[in-house]
C-alpha cells in the first residue's frame, strides 16, 4: 500500500466506494444485501515487511512503487502497522546501524506481531550467518524483548523462537493460536475476529460434519469446532499442519481430525480416484463422516476445477475469499446448484483495492 493512499479521515467513504464496486456482480448472482465489516483506521496490520536499503553508511526501510524496483521510497513511519511494530521499527533500525555483523548484506526485514504485542522479527541476508551474527542477534533480541530469526540461503537461525502467540476473542470465548513464521496468518486481527464470528453465525443452522480445505493453522477450525459434530480439516503445509495440531491441543478441542493433503488430493480421495495412507489415521473411516458442509478459504487463484465440482455436491458451502474476481468466477458455477444465503465483505486491507469476502451457499431444494 503506498502511503499516499493512507487517508484515515476518508476511511468510511473509501470503504463504501470499494464495496460498491463489487456489489452489482454479486447481486446479479442472486446474493442478498452484503454485511459490511470495517477495519480500525490505523494500526491494524500485524504482518509487515520492508526492504533494507543501503546508501553508504545510511540504511533505511524501503518500499517500491510497482514498475519502479530501482527507486526505493524511504519509510520513516508506517501508521497502518500494529502499534508494537511502529514502536519497534526505529529501535531496531538504530540497533542495526551500530552492529556491523547484523547489518552486513542485510536486505529485508519482516515483522510478525499479535494483538497482544508478541513480536517476531526475521532478518534476511545475502550472506552466510556465523557465530558473530548469532552473538549479536542474541544480544539484540534480549535488549528489544523480541524473538528473532536470521535467514540466508539454506540457513535459518532461531533466537528465542520462530513463532508468536495470538489470542483471538470470538463471541464469548478466547482462542489461543501459535502462528509460525512460515505459515499464513490473517494480517488484520480485529477484522479476523469479526470474520470468525460471521462464520460461526453462518454455521448456526447447519448440521452434520464439516470438511474444511486450506485450514492453515486452524484459524477457522478452532472456533467452528463447536458448531459441528466433527470436522475433517486438510492442509498441505507441514509447518501449518504442525501448528494446527498444537493449537487444537492447546485449546482442548477433540472433535477435529487433520490430514496433510492438498485440496486436489482430498478431492481425489472423496471421489474415489485414489486412496491416501495419510487418511488411515482418521478416528473413523472417511466414508463414515457425514460431510454436509464444506468450508474453503483458497489462495487468490480460487478453486481448481475438480474441487469446484466437488463443492457443488455439498448441501452447504462456506466460501472465504481474498479475491472477488476468482470468487465470482467460482460462484458462476456454484449458483447453478446453490443459492447465496449470506454475503459479507471484510475490509482486511484498508486503503487498497483488495477485499475479503464470505459467502454461505445452500443447495436449492434442501
NUMI-114508 format. One record per residue: residue number from 1; x, y, z of N, C-alpha, C in turn. Coordinates in steps of 0.02 Angstrom, whole numbers, plus 50000, padded with zeros to 5 digits. Each point is the difference from the previous one (the first is absolute). Layout:
BEGIN
  vofi   n_px   n_py   n_pz  ca_px  ca_py  ca_pz   c_px   c_py   c_pz
   NUM      X      Y      Z      X      Y      Z      X      Y      Z
...
This chain:
BEGIN
  vofi   n_px   n_py   n_pz  ca_px  ca_py  ca_pz   c_px   c_py   c_pz
     1  50042  49940  50000  49958  50060  50000  50044  50062  50000
     2  49996  50043  49949  50037  50063  50002  49973  50044  50055
     3  50047  50034  50036  49978  50042  50055  49954  50056  49977
     4  50005  50019  49936  49956  50052  49974  49927  49978  50002
     5  49987  49934  50004  49931  49975  50002  49971  50001  50071
     6  50043  50011  50049  49978  49999  50070  49962  50065  50016
     7  49934  49994  50006  49957  50058  50012  49949  49982  50053
     8  50020  49997  50064  49953  49978  50052  49938  50045  50005
     9  50008  50063  49984  49943  50045  50004  49947  49985  49947
    10  50020  49962  49948  49954  49982  49946  49981  49926  50001
    11  50017  49967  50055  49993  49927  50000  49930  49976  49982
    12  49949  50028  50031  49932  49975  49989  49980  50008  49927
    13  50017  50057  49970  49984  50011  49929  50038  49951  49956
    14  50064  49986  50017  50039  49953  49960  49971  49930  50005
    15  49976  49981  50059  49971  49934  50008  49936  49993  49959
    16  49958  50051  50002  49938  49999  49961  50017  49995  49926
    17  50049  50037  49978  50020  49999  49929  50025  49931  49979
    18  50040  49969  50044  50029  49935  49983  49946  49946  49997
    19  49958  49998  50051  49949  49948  50001  49946  50011  49947
    20  49986  50062  49986  49949  50015  49948  50022  49977  49932
    21  50065  50000  49988  50026  49979  49935  49987  49926  49987
    22  49993  49960  50053  49991  49927  49992  49928  49978  50007
    23  49959  50040  50030  49932  49978  50016  49959  49980  49939
    24  50001  50036  49944  49957  49981  49944  50013  49929  49974
    25  50063  49980  49998  50016  49933  49974  49972  49945  50046
    26  50001  50012  50066  49971  49951  50046  49924  50001  49996
    27  49971  50060  49994  49928  50005  49994  49974  49963  49938
    28  50040  50002  49946  49981  49965  49938  49996  49924  50010
    29  50034  49975  50051  49999  49929  50015  49948  49983  50054
    30  49960  50049  50018  49946  49989  50049  50021  50008  50072
    31  50056  50032  50012  50024  50008  50069  49957  50051  50037
    32  49990  49990  50064  49964  50049  50041  50044  50061  50014
    33  49971  50048  50035  50038  50059  50020  50060  49978  50042
    34  50060  50023  49983  50059  49977  50037  50006  50032  50070
    35  50025  49961  50047  50022  50028  50064  50070  50030  49987
    36  50011  50061  50023  50064  50033  49988  50035  50010  50066
    37  50060  49971  50005  50038  50003  50062  50062  50043  49989
    38  50002  50057  50033  50056  50046  49993  50058  49982  50045
    39  50053  50039  49992  50063  49988  50035  50016  50059  50045
    40  50042  49990  50051  50031  50059  50031  50034  50042  49947
    41  50001  50065  50009  50026  50044  49948  50076  50002  49997
    42  50032  49981  50054  50073  49999  50002  50023  49946  50049
    43  50064  49983  49997  50029  49952  50046  49970  49931  49995
    44  49976  49980  49941  49964  49937  49993  50041  49942  49972
    45  50057  50015  49970  50036  49947  49964  50051  49966  50045
    46  49994  49933  50007  50043  49962  50044  50059  49967  49965
    47  50001  50001  49934  50056  49974  49961  50024  50055  49953
    48  50065  50016  50003  50028  50054  49959  50070  49978  49978
    49  50018  50015  49939  50068  49988  49978  50027  50059  49961
    50  50064  50013  50007  50033  50055  49966  50066  49976  49972
    51  50021  50031  49946  50069  49993  49979  50044  50044  50045
    52  50061  49978  50012  50050  50042  50034  50047  50027  49947
    53  49998  50066  49990  50038  50031  49945  50062  50032  50029
    54  50056  49988  49967  50065  50027  50023  50024  50054  49951
    55  50016  50057  50027  50032  50054  49962  50059  50025  50040
    56  50059  49971  49986  50059  50015  50040  49989  49976  50071
    57  50010  50044  50049  49990  49982  50070  49927  50004  50021
    58  49958  50029  49957  49929  50006  50017  49963  49937  49979
    59  49953  49980  50042  49958  49942  49986  49928  50018  50021
    60  49951  49983  49959  49931  50019  50016  49952  49948  49974
    61  49940  49998  50033  49946  49959  49975  49977  50029  49933
    62  49982  49956  49954  49981  50025  49934  49943  49958  49972
    63  49959  50032  49959  49950  49967  49959  50007  50026  49930
    64  49965  49969  49953  50009  50018  49930  49931  50005  49967
    65  49995  50048  49955  49940  50005  49959  50002  49946  49947
    66  49942  49972  49982  49998  49950  49946  50032  50027  49937
    67  50044  49961  49971  50033  50019  49938  50061  50043  50010
    68  50018  50016  50062  50059  50041  50013  50044  49968  50053
    69  50026  49940  49987  50038  49963  50052  50066  50032  50020
    70  50025  50047  49961  50064  50031  50016  49993  50067  50034
    71  49939  50018  50018  49988  50065  50030  49969  49990  50070
    72  50042  49989  50050  49973  49987  50067  49967  50061  50031
    73  49946  49989  50035  49966  50053  50037  50016  49990  50074
    74  50037  50045  50030  50016  49992  50072  49937  50001  50043
    75  49996  49954  50047  49943  49995  50045  50023  50019  50070
    76  49979  50058  50024  50018  50022  50067  49946  49983  50051
    77  49938  49998  49978  49945  49980  50043  49950  49961  49957
    78  49965  49954  50032  49954  49956  49963  49937  49992  50042
    79  49954  50048  49995  49944  50004  50047  49950  49943  49995
    80  50000  49962  49945  49953  49944  49997  50026  49940  50039
    81  50064  49999  50018  50028  49944  50037  49974  50000  50072
    82  49999  49941  50031  49980  49994  50070  50043  50045  50043
    83  49973  50027  50054  50039  50046  50042  50067  49970  50023
    84  50001  49936  50016  50063  49969  50022  50053  50002  49945
    85  49978  49992  49938  50047  50003  49943  50024  50072  49991
    86  49954  50048  50005  50020  50070  49992  50051  50020  50053
    87  49990  49977  50061  50048  50018  50054  50068  49967  49989
    88  49999  49940  49973  50062  49962  49992  50042  50024  49941
    89  49967  50024  49947  50036  50016  49938  50061  50046  50011
    90  49994  50058  50032  50059  50043  50009  50052  49970  50047
    91  49978  49964  50051  50047  49969  50046  50042  49947  49965
    92  49967  49959  49960  50036  49948  49963  50049  50030  49951
    93  49978  50051  49963  50044  50031  49950  50061  50031  50033
    94  49990  50033  50056  50057  50030  50035  50049  49947  50023
    95  49975  49944  50025  50043  49946  50023  50038  49968  49942
    96  49968  49992  49944  50033  49970  49941  50056  50046  49975
    97  49990  50065  50004  50051  50047  49978  50065  49992  50039
    98  49994  49983  50063  50059  50000  50044  50037  49933  50001
    99  49973  49948  49968  50031  49934  50004  50013  49973  49929
   100  50064  50001  49980  50019  49981  49933  49980  49928  49984
   101  50006  49955  50048  49985  49930  49987  49926  49988  49987
   102  49958  50047  50020  49928  49994  49987  49979  50036  49936
   103  50035  50052  49982  49978  50039  49943  50032  49978  49934
   104  50057  49965  50002  50036  49981  49940  49957  49956  49954
   105  49987  50024  49940  49961  49965  49949  49930  49981  50023
   106  49973  50037  50047  49930  49993  50020  49957  50035  49948
   107  49950  49966  49972  49961  50032  49947  49925  50000  50012
   108  49976  49964  50051  49927  50001  50013  49986  49987  50074
   109  49948  50033  50025  49977  49991  50068  49925  49985  49999
   110  49980  49949  50038  49930  49982  50005  49978  50003  50073
   111  49944  50032  50012  49972  50005  50067  49936  49958  50004
   112  49994  49959  50052  49939  49963  50013  49980  50013  50072
   113  49941  50030  50009  49978  50018  50067  49931  49971  50014
   114  49973  50013  50059  49934  49977  50019  49962  50058  50031
   115  49936  49989  50013  49959  50052  50031  50027  50017  50070
   116  50031  49951  50033  50027  50012  50067  50071  50027  49998
   117  50032  50003  49941  50066  50030  49994  50058  49951  50000
   118  49987  49934  49999  50054  49952  49993  50035  50013  49933
   119  50066  49995  49997  50036  50024  49941  50054  49952  49977
   120  50000  49988  49935  50052  49962  49966  50026  50042  49943
   121  50067  50005  49995  50032  50036  49946  50044  49951  49961
   122  49995  50001  49934  50042  49959  49957  50046  50046  49960
   123  50065  49987  50005  50050  50037  49962  50027  49955  49945
   124  49999  50024  49938  50018  49958  49942  50062  50029  49966
   125  50048  49956  49986  50067  50021  49979  50021  49969  49933
   126  50048  50035  49968  50034  49974  49941  50069  49972  50019
   127  50005  49970  50058  50063  49970  50022  49986  49948  50053
   128  50049  49956  50010  49993  49949  50053  50006  50033  50068
   129  49961  49975  50048  50000  50027  50067  50047  49958  50044
   130  50042  50035  50041  50052  49966  50038  49989  50010  50076
   131  50050  49980  50039  49995  50006  50073  49996  50073  50021
   132  50034  50044  49965  49997  50071  50017  49928  50026  49992
   133  49967  49978  49947  49930  50020  49990  49957  49974  50057
   134  50008  49936  50018  49960  49969  50052  50009  50037  50066
   135  50063  50017  50017  50014  50035  50062  49966  50069  50001
   136  50006  50037  49945  49970  50067  49997  49924  49996  49997
   137  49974  49950  49964  49927  49993  49995  49969  49981  50067
   138  50034  49959  50038  49975  49981  50066  49996  50061  50046
   139  50052  50041  49998  50000  50062  50040  49945  50047  49978
   140  49990  50004  49934  49947  50044  49974  49931  49977  50021
   141  49988  49934  49995  49934  49973  50018  49986  50012  50074
   142  50052  49992  50042  49992  50011  50071  49985  50073  50016
   143  50037  50044  49967  49992  50072  50012  49932  50025  49979
   144  49975  49976  49942  49936  50024  49973  49941  49957  50023
   145  50013  49946  50036  49949  49955  50025  49957  49973  49943
   146  50034  49970  49951  49966  49972  49941  50029  49931  49986
   147  49965  49962  49959  50027  49940  49970  50031  50019  49933
   148  50052  49964  49981  50037  50020  49940  50019  49939  49959
   149  49992  50007  49934  50021  49948  49953  50046  50031  49949
   150  50056  49968  49987  50046  50021  49947  49996  49950  49943
   151  49993  50026  49940  49995  49957  49941  50051  50020  49947
   152  50029  49950  49970  50040  50009  49939  49991  49936  49959
   153  50034  49995  49946  49992  49942  49955  50013  49935  50039
   154  49950  49956  50003  50004  49935  50033  50019  50005  50074
   155  49981  50055  50032  50019  50010  50070  49944  50036  50037
   156  49985  49976  50060  49951  50032  50043  50024  49993  50072
   157  50012  50056  50033  50022  50001  50069  49945  50033  50042
   158  49983  49968  50056  49943  50021  50041  50025  50023  50068
   159  49980  50060  50018  50017  50028  50066  49935  50010  50039
   160  49987  49954  50046  49942  50008  50044  49935  49969  49974
   161  49997  49983  49936  49940  49971  49972  49986  50026  49931
   162  49963  49962  49960  49983  50022  49932  49925  50003  49991
   163  49964  50022  50053  49928  50005  49998  49978  50053  50051
   164  49937  50021  49992  49969  50045  50049  49936  49967  50026
   165  49979  50020  50059  49940  49973  50031  49945  50052  49997
   166  49946  49983  49965  49944  50046  49992  49940  49977  50041
   167  49962  50047  50025  49936  49987  50033  49946  50037  49962
   168  49951  49962  49976  49944  50030  49964  49936  49990  50041
   169  49962  50053  50007  49937  49998  50036  49944  49994  49949
   170  49965  49944  50001  49945  49988  49953  49937  49987  50041
   171  49954  50047  49995  49939  49999  50041  50021  49997  50074
   172  49982  49948  50036  50014  49998  50072  50058  49955  50018
   173  50043  49981  49952  50056  49955  50015  50065  50027  49970
   174  50054  49989  50036  50067  50017  49976  50033  49937  49972
   175  50035  50007  49944  50036  49945  49969  50073  50018  49995
   176  50043  49951  50015  50072  50009  49997  50027  49971  49935
   177  50040  50039  49965  50028  49979  49937  50076  50009  50000
   178  50035  49946  49987  50071  50005  49984  50006  50015  49926
   179  50033  50056  49984  50007  50022  49930  50074  49997  49980
   180  50021  49948  49964  50070  49995  49980  50019  50050  49946
   181  50063  50014  49997  50027  50049  49952  49981  49982  49928
   182  50003  49936  49982  49991  49980  49930  49929  49981  49983
   183  49953  50006  50046  49930  49983  49987  49959  50063  49991
   184  49949  49996  49958  49957  50057  49989  49958  50014  50062
   185  49993  50063  50016  49953  50023  50051  49966  50063  49975
   186  49939  50011  50021  49963  50059  49977  50035  50063  50024
   187  50010  50050  49956  50039  50058  50018  49963  50052  50043
   188  49934  49996  50001  49960  50050  50035  49962  49964  50056
   189  50028  50001  50060  49973  49959  50054  49929  50017  50020
   190  49983  50065  50004  49933  50020  50021  49948  49980  49948
   191  50016  50008  49936  49953  49978  49949  49995  49924  49999
   192  50056  49966  50013  49999  49928  50003  49952  49975  50053
   193  50000  50030  50059  49953  49981  50053  49928  50005  49976
   194  49985  50054  49964  49932  50009  49975  49983  49950  49944
   195  50050  49983  49961  49990  49951  49947  49985  49930  50029
   196  50035  49983  50054  49987  49936  50033  49930  49999  50032
   197  49980  50056  50029  49933  50004  50029  49947  49992  49945
   198  50013  50029  49941  49953  49993  49944  49995  49927  49978
   199  50056  49965  49996  50000  49930  49979  49962  49958  50051
   200  50006  50016  50065  49962  49964  50051  49925  50013  49992
   201  49982  50062  49987  49929  50017  49990  49972  49965  49938
   202  50041  49997  49947  49978  49966  49939  49990  49926  50011
   203  50037  49971  50049  49996  49928  50014  49945  49982  50049
   204  49966  50050  50028  49955  49987  50056  49944  49952  49983
   205  49974  50002  49939  49943  49958  49981  50023  49939  49960
   206  50064  49990  49993  50026  49943  49961  50011  49940  50045
   207  50002  49941  49971  50004  49939  50039  50051  49953  49971
   208  50013  49945  50036  50045  49949  49976  50073  50018  50011
   209  50042  49976  49955  50072  50009  50004  50023  50051  49948
   210  50058  50030  50014  50028  50051  49957  50065  49975  49969
   211  50007  50010  49935  50064  49991  49967  50029  50069  49987
   212  50060  50011  50026  50034  50064  49990  50063  49989  49958
   213  50004  50034  49944  50060  49999  49958  50040  50064  50011
   214  50066  49995  49995  50044  50058  50011  49994  50025  50072
   215  50004  49956  50049  49986  50021  50069  50057  50040  50032
   216  50061  49998  49972  50055  50038  50027  50015  49979  50072
   217  50009  50049  50044  50016  49985  50070  49937  49988  50042
   218  49942  49997  49968  49938  49989  50036  49961  50063  50015
   219  50010  50053  49962  49968  50064  50013  49924  49993  50005
   220  49968  49967  49951  49928  49988  50002  49984  49936  50038
   221  50045  49952  49998  49988  49934  50028  49982  50003  50074
   222  50040  50038  50038  49990  50001  50073  49931  50029  50018
   223  49981  50060  49978  49935  50026  50019  49942  49957  49974
   224  50007  49972  49940  49945  49962  49970  49993  49931  50029
   225  50048  49978  50040  49996  49933  50029  49939  49992  50045
   226  49975  50055  50028  49940  49997  50041  49935  50002  49961
   227  50004  50006  49934  49940  50007  49959  49981  49935  49964
   228  50046  49952  49998  49989  49938  49962  50016  49940  50044
   229  49971  49942  49981  50015  49939  50037  50074  49983  49995
   230  50025  50000  49939  50071  49986  49988  50024  50044  49943
   231  50065  50014  50000  50032  50036  49944  50057  49958  49974
   232  50001  49992  49934  50058  49971  49966  50033  50058  49962
   233  50060  50017  50021  50035  50059  49973  50064  49978  49963
   234  50015  50032  49945  50059  49983  49962  50043  50062  49987
   235  50064  49988  49997  50049  50053  49986  50063  49966  49973
   236  50031  50030  49948  50057  49969  49969  50066  50019  50033
   237  50003  50058  50032  50062  50024  50030  50017  49962  50064
   238  50061  49973  50004  50021  49965  50061  50002  50047  50060
   239  50027  50060  49989  50006  50049  50055  49930  50018  50027
   240  49953  50014  49954  49933  50019  50022  49964  49942  50033
   241  50007  49939  49972  49967  49942  50029  50024  49987  50070
   242  50066  50006  50011  50028  49990  50066  49972  50051  50049
   243  49997  50063  49979  49973  50052  50043  49926  49989  50014
   244  49962  49978  49949  49928  49987  50010  49989  49946  50052
   245  50039  49947  49997  49994  49947  50050  50016  50026  50070
   246  50052  50041  50006  50018  50029  50064  49945  50047  50025
   247  49969  50037  49955  49947  50046  50020  49938  49963  50023
   248  49984  49945  49967  49943  49959  50022  50012  49974  50070
   249  50060  49975  50013  50016  49973  50066  49999  50055  50053
   250  50029  50058  49984  50004  50055  50047  49930  50024  50021
   251  49952  49996  49953  49933  50024  50014  49952  49945  50022
   252  50026  49939  50009  49959  49945  50025  49945  49979  49953
   253  50013  50002  49935  49950  49982  49949  50013  49929  49976
   254  49949  49957  50006  50010  49929  49984  49959  49972  49944
   255  49959  50041  49967  49957  49973  49946  50025  50018  49930
   256  50064  50016  49995  50030  50018  49936  50054  49950  49981
   257  49998  49975  49938  50053  49958  49973  50035  50039  49944
   258  50066  50000  50001  50039  50036  49950  50035  49951  49954
   259  49999  50015  49936  50036  49960  49951  50043  50045  49957
   260  50063  49982  49991  50045  50041  49960  49992  49982  49926
   261  49949  50031  49971  49983  49989  49930  49984  50067  49968
   262  50014  50005  49936  49979  50059  49963  49926  49994  49984
   263  49970  50055  49979  49929  49998  49981  49989  49951  49943
   264  50047  49999  49952  49994  49955  49943  50003  49927  50023
   265  50045  49985  50047  50006  49931  50025  49938  49979  50038
   266  49973  50045  50041  49939  49983  50037  49942  49988  49952
   267  49997  50038  49948  49949  49990  49949  50007  49931  49969
   268  50062  49979  49986  50012  49934  49971  49979  49945  50049
   269  50013  50011  50065  49981  49950  50050  49925  49993  50005
   270  49964  50056  50000  49927  49998  50008  49965  49973  49938
   271  50030  50010  49942  49968  49976  49938  50024  49931  49981
   272  50043  49970  50041  50023  49932  49987  50052  49992  49946
   273  50032  50056  49981  50051  49996  49948  50061  49962  50026
   274  50019  50013  50063  50057  49964  50030  49995  50004  50076
   275  50026  49949  50034  50002  50002  50073  50064  50034  50024
   276  49999  50023  50063  50059  50032  50030  50013  49969  50068
   277  50061  49977  50010  50019  49972  50065  49995  50052  50056
   278  50006  50064  49981  49996  50053  50050  49931  50006  50031
   279  49950  49966  49970  49932  50000  50029  49988  49938  50043
   280  50049  49955  50003  49990  49938  50038  49994  50012  50075
   281  50028  50056  50024  49999  50013  50073  49938  50039  50022
   282  49952  50011  49956  49939  50035  50020  49964  49961  50056
   283  49968  50035  50046  49966  49965  50055  49944  49955  49977
   284  49969  50016  49943  49950  49957  49969  50016  49997  49925
   285  49978  49948  49965  50013  49997  49928  49970  50060  49964
   286  50033  50019  49946  49977  50059  49962  49927  49995  49981
   287  49979  49940  49981  49931  49992  49976  49948  50007  50056
   288  50022  49998  50063  49953  50007  50056  49986  50073  50020
   289  50038  50047  49972  49986  50070  50013  49936  50021  49963
   290  49960  50042  50032  49940  50029  49970  50017  50071  49978
   291  50034  50004  49944  50028  50064  49978  49948  50039  49960
   292  49957  50035  50038  49948  50040  49968  50024  50069  49980
   293  50051  50025  50037  50022  50069  49990  50073  50002  49981
   294  50017  50042  49953  50069  50010  49978  50020  50072  50014
   295  50059  50009  50031  50029  50066  50009  50064  50004  49960
   296  50006  50051  49958  50060  50011  49961  50025  50071  50010
   297  50064  50007  50006  50034  50066  50005  50061  49996  49955
   298  49990  49998  49934  50054  49986  49953  50046  50060  49989
   299  50057  49989  49967  50043  50055  49980  49965  50044  49947
   300  50034  50052  49980  49969  50050  49955  49974  49970  49935
   301  50029  49944  49978  49979  49970  49937  49933  49966  50004
   302  49972  49992  50061  49935  49968  50008  50005  49925  49998
   303  49943  49967  49989  49997  49927  50000  50019  49973  49931
   304  50038  49944  50000  50013  49966  49937  49935  49967  49976
   305  49998  49979  49938  49938  49976  49970  49973  49938  50035
   306  50044  49953  50020  49976  49939  50033  49971  50015  50069
   307  50033  50044  50038  49975  50018  50066  49935  50039  49994
   308  49995  50040  49949  49938  50038  49988  49942  49952  49987
   309  50012  49948  49960  49947  49951  49988  49983  49962  50063
   310  50051  49985  50041  49987  49968  50064  49955  50043  50043
   311  50013  50066  50002  49961  50046  50041  49926  49999  49980
   312  49988  49991  49937  49930  50000  49976  49959  49943  50029
   313  50034  49948  50025  49964  49943  50029  49983  50007  50073
   314  50023  50053  50033  49986  50010  50071  49934  50036  50010
   315  49968  49984  50056  49937  50035  50017  50013  50073  50013
   316  50054  50015  50037  50017  50069  50018  50074  50013  49984
   317  50014  50060  49977  50068  50020  49986  50012  50068  50032
   318  50052  50004  50042  50023  50065  50026  50065  50016  49963
   319  49999  50054  49963  50057  50018  49958  50029  50066  50025
   320  50062  49997  50024  50036  50060  50020  50050  50016  49945
   321  50001  50062  49978  50041  50017  49942  50037  50066  50010
   322  50062  50002  49977  50038  50063  50001  50002  50032  49931
   323  49962  49972  49952  50002  50026  49931  49929  49998  49971
   324  49965  50057  49998  49932  50000  49974  49994  49976  49928
   325  50052  50010  49960  49997  49980  49930  49995  49924  49993
   326  50046  49963  50032  49997  49928  49995  49940  49972  50039
   327  49981  50033  50055  49940  49979  50036  49939  50003  49954
   328  49992  50054  49965  49942  50007  49955  50002  49948  49944
   329  50059  49985  49975  50006  49947  49949  49977  49934  50028
   330  50021  49983  50061  49979  49937  50031  49926  50000  50016
   331  49974  50057  50022  49928  50005  50015  49957  49991  49938
   332  50028  50019  49942  49964  49989  49938  49982  49927  49991
   333  50045  49955  50021  49985  49928  49996  49959  49978  50060
   334  50016  50021  50060  49966  49977  50059  49926  50020  50002
   335  49983  50058  49972  49931  50023  50003  49955  49964  49951
   336  50027  49954  49960  49956  49958  49960  49964  49949  50044
   337  50030  49982  50056  49971  49951  50045  49982  50028  50068
   338  50030  50056  50018  49992  50029  50067  49976  50073  49994
   339  49968  50023  50052  49983  50071  50005  50043  50032  50054
   340  50013  50064  49992  50041  50037  50048  49955  50022  50057
   341  50013  49973  50060  49958  50013  50058  50025  50061  50040
   342  50066  50008  50003  50030  50055  50037  50062  50024  49962
   343  50013  50065  50005  50059  50030  49969  50027  50053  50047
   344  50067  50000  50007  50032  50051  50042  50064  50023  49966
   345  50015  50064  50009  50064  50029  49978  50038  50021  50063
   346  50063  49977  50004  50043  50015  50057  50059  50042  49976
   347  50009  50058  50029  50054  50044  49976  50066  49982  50035
   348  50028  49943  49980  50064  49979  50028  50057  50048  49979
   349  49992  50033  49943  50055  50039  49971  49977  50071  49984
   350  49989  50042  50052  49978  50068  49987  50049  50039  49955
   351  49972  50047  49964  50038  50045  49957  50031  49964  49940
   352  49977  49939  49986  50021  49963  49940  49938  49976  49964
   353  50007  49976  49937  49942  49973  49965  49980  49930  50025
   354  50041  49968  50041  49988  49932  50021  49942  49995  50049
   355  49960  49947  49992  49941  49992  50042  49990  49926  50015
   356  49992  49984  50064  49985  49932  50022  49924  49991  50000
   357  49977  49941  49980  49929  49987  49996  49983  49935  50034
   358  49938  49995  50024  49974  49937  50027  49932  49987  49970
   359  49990  49939  49976  49937  49981  49968  49976  49934  50030
   360  49937  49997  50017  49967  49937  50019  49953  49980  49944
   361  50011  49941  49973  49957  49973  49946  49962  49940  50026
   362  49936  49996  49982  49957  49943  50020  49973  49967  49937
   363  50005  49934  49998  49974  49963  49942  49925  50013  49992
   364  49979  50014  49940  49930  50014  49987  49959  49937  50014
   365  49941  50010  50031  49956  49945  50014  50012  49965  50065
   366  50049  50024  50040  50014  49967  50065  49971  50042  50057
